[in-house]
């Protein structure tokens, strides 16, 4: 067993993660009776600075 505090490891984001990140939020917007947002978050509008091939 390692001793001492554990270090958080964060890997860089990639375009491929956008779908996994936006799907749960989109489900919340569609299925919640009183959402704060009314526009679905998609990979395209979540990362406007990414390449247009998304």
Secondary structure, 3 states (H helix, E strand, C coil): CCCCCCCCCCCCCCCCHHHHHHHHHHHHHHHCCCCCCCCCCCHHHHCCCCCCCC
